[in-house]
Amino acid sequence: MNKVSWIHLSDLHYCEPRTGWDSKDILEKLILDLKNMEKEIGVQPDFLFFTGDMAFGEVNDKEGMNLDDQYEGINIFLKEICKSFKKEIPRENIFLVPGNHDVNRKLVNKALTKWLDDQEDENEITEMIKNSDQLWDDYMRRLTNYRSFLENNGFDHLLCDSSRLLYSVKREVGDICVGIGGFNSVWSCCRPSKEEKANLWLGAKWQLKNILSNLKETDFNIALIHHPPNWFVEREDKSFLTKIQEIFRFCLHGHEHDEWVTQLTNGHTMISSDSCYGGVDEKNGYNIVCLDFDEQIGKIWLREYRSSGTGGWVPNLIPEITDNSGLIELANTNWMNFTKFLSATPTLGDITEQKENFKNGRRIKITLEGSIELYNQEFISKLVQSISSLMEIEPKDIRILDVVPTNNVNVELEIPNSIRANFPIKLIVN
């Protein structure tokens, strides 16, 4: 049974002295709603994803009003969420990213803000992040409380790059390998939130490259980020969004307190979460995602809090989008059909001629019976075995350098001019 599921929460803004009188009831009923959802739809989440703004922010040094105290309450809340299911979500499967409220605004420096405002060349930003120099440390100092929270509460898996607070982690769920990339979209936050739209620097080029370098050989990838892509400066926005849509099957974000699902024809899905507590009289929500790879079905349940009567969590009904249970089904699930790829076998036409071409270093064309819209490592291994059998080559002598998947079925092998042990083969899909 190959299923992957998760809870997506965002924007808690935890600060017990300010809002505990109101949030306590809402969050207690959230725990009850999760238990009810397990009974109703049978969900047992593998992951808890939280896309930023866990804390309200540094107000002053009084009890509960400072970030460190707020994170103590947040840690208790996360434990309660994970224990609300019969099968507890383990700490190593909790994935967090910082939000703008997690930034200690007391440490924002006007000179650093001006330096960002003066930048026209994204290469300057890339160099600063890459070098992780003193200037970068000055920007990251405002996330010291958030980093300490991770360090002191068993979130070592989120500290792969502690100086930048990025991470890329792979998790096995049954036979499915899930890649999870956590982006830091808040290091440049330095203004009131409403003034930051289209003014934030991400350093997208560097963050993407380094996160993706550790997400190879996965079955699908999930991106976690606090801000939606349209909050970044124009020089980053378009390229970042395009890459996210091409490489990640899912992108989860928060910040705008507006629950919405956007699906593209290539199978990419962007999920925006409401705040699980946005403040008094504010809209609150969360979502649950369940993927069934055996049945090739993906489902997203949207939930919202209604204050009418005694208050409670109910389906978030969006006309012509959800059904009466707040359910949205994924429109394109072809990428979930791994069985088709594993059963695909290559044919080489006239083997004698192809062997001669192979020996002479000419290109060999292979046709796969079945789709290669997506591939995974097991599929590649089976492909190598098939090629070695047809061509009478040892599998150890075949090393695939690159695979570029599309909807087409013609695959070509590029063979070097001379045959040698462990010669490279590059798979190219036309």
Secondary structure as the mmCIF struct_conf table of DSSP 4:
data_model
#
loop_
_struct_conf.conf_type_id
_struct_conf.id
_struct_conf.beg_label_comp_id
_struct_conf.beg_label_asym_id
_struct_conf.beg_label_seq_id
_struct_conf.end_label_comp_id
_struct_conf.end_label_asym_id
_struct_conf.end_label_seq_id
STRN STRN1 LYS A 3 LEU A 9
STRN STRN2 TYR A 14 TYR A 14
HELX_RH_AL_P HELX_RH_AL_P1 GLU A 16 ILE A 41
BEND BEND1 ASP A 46 ASP A 46
STRN STRN3 PHE A 47 PHE A 50
BEND BEND2 GLY A 52 GLY A 52
STRN STRN4 ALA A 55 ALA A 55
BEND BEND3 ASP A 61 LYS A 62
TURN_TY1_P TURN_TY1_P1 GLU A 63 MET A 65
BEND BEND4 ASN A 66 ASN A 66
HELX_RH_AL_P HELX_RH_AL_P2 LEU A 67 LYS A 83
TURN_TY1_P TURN_TY1_P2 SER A 84 SER A 84
BEND BEND5 PHE A 85 LYS A 87
HELX_LH_PP_P HELX_LH_PP_P1 GLU A 88 PRO A 90
HELX_RH_3T_P HELX_RH_3T_P1 ARG A 91 ASN A 93
STRN STRN5 ILE A 94 LEU A 96
HELX_RH_3T_P HELX_RH_3T_P2 ASN A 100 ASP A 102
BEND BEND6 VAL A 103 VAL A 103
HELX_RH_3T_P HELX_RH_3T_P3 ARG A 105 LEU A 107
HELX_RH_AL_P HELX_RH_AL_P3 LYS A 110 ASP A 117
TURN_TY1_P TURN_TY1_P3 ASP A 118 ASP A 118
HELX_RH_AL_P HELX_RH_AL_P4 GLU A 122 ASN A 131
TURN_TY1_P TURN_TY1_P4 SER A 132 SER A 132
HELX_RH_AL_P HELX_RH_AL_P5 GLN A 134 MET A 140
HELX_RH_3T_P HELX_RH_3T_P4 ARG A 141 LEU A 143
HELX_RH_AL_P HELX_RH_AL_P6 THR A 144 ASN A 152
TURN_TY1_P TURN_TY1_P5 ASN A 153 GLY A 154
HELX_RH_3T_P HELX_RH_3T_P5 ASP A 156 LEU A 158
TURN_TY1_P TURN_TY1_P6 CYS A 160 CYS A 160
STRN STRN6 ASP A 161 ASP A 161
TURN_TY1_P TURN_TY1_P7 SER A 162 LEU A 165
STRN STRN7 LEU A 166 LEU A 166
STRN STRN8 TYR A 167 VAL A 173
TURN_TY1_P TURN_TY1_P8 GLY A 174 ASP A 175
STRN STRN9 ILE A 176 GLY A 182
TURN_TY1_P TURN_TY1_P9 TRP A 187 SER A 188
BEND BEND7 ARG A 191 ARG A 191
HELX_RH_3T_P HELX_RH_3T_P6 SER A 193 GLU A 195
TURN_TY1_P TURN_TY1_P10 LYS A 197 ASN A 199
STRN STRN10 LEU A 200 LEU A 200
HELX_RH_AL_P HELX_RH_AL_P7 ALA A 204 LEU A 212
TURN_TY1_P TURN_TY1_P11 SER A 213 ASN A 214
BEND BEND8 GLU A 217 GLU A 217
BEND BEND9 ASP A 219 ASP A 219
STRN STRN11 PHE A 220 LEU A 224
BEND BEND10 HIS A 226 HIS A 227
HELX_RH_3T_P HELX_RH_3T_P7 PRO A 229 TRP A 231
STRN STRN12 PHE A 232 PHE A 232
HELX_RH_AL_P HELX_RH_AL_P8 GLU A 234 ILE A 247
BEND BEND11 ARG A 249 ARG A 249
STRN STRN13 PHE A 250 HIS A 253
BEND BEND12 HIS A 255 GLU A 256
STRN STRN14 TRP A 260 GLN A 263
TURN_TY1_P TURN_TY1_P12 THR A 265 ASN A 266
BEND BEND13 GLY A 267 GLY A 267
STRN STRN15 THR A 269 SER A 272
HELX_LH_PP_P HELX_LH_PP_P2 SER A 273 SER A 275
BEND BEND14 CYS A 276 TYR A 277
BEND BEND15 GLY A 279 GLY A 279
TURN_TY1_P TURN_TY1_P13 VAL A 280 ASP A 281
STRN STRN16 GLY A 285 ASP A 292
TURN_TY1_P TURN_TY1_P14 PHE A 293 GLN A 296
STRN STRN17 ILE A 297 ARG A 306
BEND BEND16 SER A 308 SER A 308
TURN_TY1_P TURN_TY1_P15 GLY A 309 THR A 310
STRN STRN18 GLY A 312 PRO A 315
TURN_TY1_P TURN_TY1_P16 PRO A 319 ILE A 321
BEND BEND17 THR A 322 THR A 322
TURN_TY1_P TURN_TY1_P17 ASN A 324 SER A 325
BEND BEND18 GLY A 326 GLY A 326
STRN STRN19 LEU A 327 GLU A 329
BEND BEND19 ALA A 331 ALA A 331
HELX_RH_3T_P HELX_RH_3T_P8 ASN A 334 MET A 336
HELX_RH_AL_P HELX_RH_AL_P9 PHE A 338 SER A 343
STRN STRN20 PRO A 346 THR A 347
BEND BEND20 GLY A 349 ASP A 350
HELX_RH_AL_P HELX_RH_AL_P10 ILE A 351 LYS A 359
TURN_TY1_P TURN_TY1_P18 ASN A 360 GLY A 361
STRN STRN21 ILE A 364 LEU A 368
BEND BEND21 GLU A 369 GLY A 370
BEND BEND22 GLU A 373 LEU A 374
HELX_RH_AL_P HELX_RH_AL_P11 GLN A 377 MET A 391
TURN_TY1_P TURN_TY1_P19 GLU A 392 GLU A 392
HELX_RH_3T_P HELX_RH_3T_P9 PRO A 395 ASP A 397
STRN STRN22 ARG A 399 ILE A 400
BEND BEND23 ASN A 407 ASN A 407
STRN STRN23 ASN A 410 GLU A 414
BEND BEND24 ASN A 417 SER A 418
TURN_TY1_P TURN_TY1_P20 ALA A 421 ASN A 422
STRN STRN24 PRO A 424 VAL A 429
#
